[in-house]
Amino acid sequence: MHALVAPPAHTEPRETTGLLVVDDHDLLRLGLLTLVQAHASESGRKIRVLESRTLQEALELYARHRHRIGLVLLDLHLPDAHGLSGLSAFVKDFPDAPVVVLSGVSDPGLMRHALSRGARAYLTKSGDLNEVIGYIRSLGLFGAGSPGDAPPAPEPVMRTARSANGQPLQLTERQAQVLDWILAGQSNRDIAERAHLSEGTVKNHVSALLLLFGVRSRAQLISLLR
């Protein structure tokens, strides 16, 4: 996964063109847009959010702006795509696109199939969208913010691993470090003290790791890797 690097700043505030949200629910897109901009503004960063109601429109938008899109949030039920067909079409046209499924269905089987077809993660919709915001923050797209509140920049990939369904994964140095501490039985508070991070940042790293490996808990993650 790659966090987006903002274009060079001039006299205007730095702008990062970061997200493409593909969902036919207007209120969800509006709510996510509002949350993203609010969290980004806390660190003095502006993230442009592109919106699409259909798969075809999303494909056209990505074709025009893919060099500036760091994350695609794709709903599984669109007017012109249902189930995993939209994901398959997106990945077929753009194999390297950072597509994350955004679904109202919490189904471990569907999650595994989505990951096997190229999704970077599978996020479920909730009333407050905290899981989505936490995932975006874990990528560093909100910037550094307050000290210890988020990863400050894209990190180099330092380790490869495999998810629960055998999909190859690439972990950054920080993700690998947090993973080692999880496997050693350290709590979020313990990890925060060791890494000089806030507990919130550690929680975001842990959530991202669970999503990457396709598991739902620390216990499942430990069982998978031991």
N, C-alpha and C positions, 0 to 999 in steps of 0.2 A: 504494500500500500504506500502511496506517495502523497504527502501533504503538498498543497499547491504553494509555489513560491510567488509572491506578489511581484508585479512588474515594477521597474525602477520608479522611484518617487521623484516628482518634480516639485512644483510649489504647492500642489494640491495634496490632500491627505492620501496616503497610500491606499490603493484599492486592490483587493484580491477578488478575482472573478472565480468563484469557487464551486457553486452547486447547480445541478439540474434536477428539479423535482418533477416527477412524472406521476400525476395523480388526477383523477377526474373530479375529486371532491374539492370544491372551491374553498370551503372553510378550513380544511386540513392544510391546503397550500398556504393560505393566508396565515394560519396559526404558526406553521413552521417557519415561514418567511419572517414573521414578527419575532419569534424566539431567536432565530439565527442572527438577525441584525442586532438584537438586544445584547446577546452574548458577545458578538464580535465587537460592538462599540465599547464594551468594558475595557478592551485592550487597545482601543484607538484604531481598530481595523474595520474596514468596510468590505463585506462579502456580497457580491452580486449573486442573486438567486434567479436563475432562468426557470420558467414554468411551462409545463405542457400538460394538456388534458388527454392526449392520445399518443400511442406508440409512434405512429408515423411522424407526427410533429416533433416528437422527442428525437427521433433518428435524424431528422433534418437539422434540428438545433445543434445536436452533437456534432454533426458533420461540419457545421460552420464554426463552432466555437470549441472544439475538443481540445485545442492547445491551451485553453484557459479554464477548463472544467476539471476540478480535482475529485469530484464525487457525483455520481448519479444515483438518486433515490428513486427506485422504480416500483410502482404498485403492480400487483399481479392481476388486477381486474380493471381493465380499461375498455373503452368503447370498441376498440379494434384489436384487443388481445385479452386472452383469459388464461389463467393458470400460468404455467411456465413458458408459454409460447412467446410472450413478449421478451422475457429474459433471453431465450434462445435466439430470437431474431436480433436482439441488440448485440449479443456476444458474437454472433455470426458476422455481422457487419463491422463490428469494432471489437476484435478479440482482446485488446488491451484496455478497454474501457473499464474504469473503476466503478462497476455497477453493484449497488447494494439493494437488496429486495426490501421493500417497505410494505408489510402486509398486515391485514387485520386478522389473519389466521395464525394461531400459535400451534403449529403441528410439527413435531420433531421430524417426521418422515418427509414432509414437504420441505423443511429446512435443509435436510441432507441432500435432497434432489436439487434444490436451488444451488447449493454450494458445489455440487458435482457438475453442474452445468455452467459454472463460471462466475457465480455471484461471489463477491468478496465477503459478504456477511448477510445475515438475515435478521432484520429488525422488525419487531411487532409494533403496531400502532397502539398507543395508549392515550388516555385523556390529556396528560400533560406533556407527552412526547419526550420525557426525560431520557429514555433509552437512546433515542435518535440524537438528541443534543449531546449526550455523553459520548456517543461514538464519534460524532464530528469533532468534538473537543479532543478526543484521544488521538486524532490524526494531526493535531496541531493547526487546524485551519482557523482557529480563533486567535492564533498568535500566543505570545507569552503571557499577556495579561498581568495579573498580580503575581509576585514571586511564588513559584511552586504550583500555580494553578493549572498549568497545561504544558505539554511538551513545547519547547520554544522553537523548534525547527525540525525539518525532516531529518531523520537519522539514517545512517547507512545500514543496510541489511548485514547482519552479523551471523545469523544462524538459520539453517533450514530445518523444517520439521514436517510432520504430517498430521492432518486433521483426523477426526474420528472416522471419516469415510475414505481415508487414504489420500486426500488431496494434498499436494505439496504446498507448504507454507513458507513464507520468508518473514523472519522476525528481525526487528531492529535491535540494536544493542540494549536499549532500555527495556524492551519487551522481553528479551532473553533474560535479562537480569531479574526482572520482576517474576518471571516464570520460575527461575531457580529458587527464589525465596518462597514462592508458593509451594513448590515441591518439598522445600525444607520445613514446611509447616508454619511459616511466619504469618502473622495476622496483618491486616492492612496497616494498623498502627505501627507494628514492628517494622514493616517495609518502609513506611513513611519516614520513620526515624533514621533508618539505615541509609535511605536514598536522599534524605533532606528534601522531601516533597510533602505536600499536604495530603491528608488522608483522602480528600476528594479526588486528587490527581491519581493516587494509587488505585482507588476504586474504578476510575475510568480505564486505567491500564488493565485491571483485572477483567472488567466487563469486555474490553476489546479482545483479550486473550480467549475468553470463553466463546465469544462469537467466532473468532478465527478458527478455533479447534472444533467448533460444532457441538459443544457440550453446554449443559445448563447450570453446572455448579462446580465449585472447587473440587469437591469429592470426585466428580466424574473426570475432571481434568487430571487429577493426581492418579486415578485408576488407569486412565488412558496411557499416561507417559511412564508409569512405573513398571 
